[in-house]
Amino acid sequence: TIPIRIKENSFDPDFVTVKVGTTIIWTNEDPGTHTVTYTGNDAMRFDSGSLATGQSFENTFTESGRYTYTCKQHSFMTGTVLVQ
């Protein structure tokens, strides 16, 4: 499992490289709500819904590829998962 922190209106780290089968868990450490929302349109879609402070969302990446995501409430917040 790879942790990604949501803090100061950003994903930390905002780029990770992982192997197929890896689970990533995002945890919101900000006082406001955020989402983790895949921006592609293929079968690997994921969306955390609104995450309040202290809430987490996890996703297991079962196929190789480059997966970009954003926060629906803050479009400047972006991240990428490279699955090899």
NORZI-V183230 format. One record per helix or strand of 2 or more residues. SS is the DSSP state (H for helix, E for strand). FROM is the first residue (numbers start at 1). LEN is the number of residues. If there is no record, write none. Layout:
ss: <SS & SS>
from: <FROM & FROM>
len: <LEN & LEN>
//
This chain:
ss: <E & E & E & E & E & E & E & E>
from: <2 & 10 & 15 & 23 & 37 & 56 & 65 & 74>
len: <6 & 3 & 4 & 6 & 2 & 5 & 7 & 10>
//
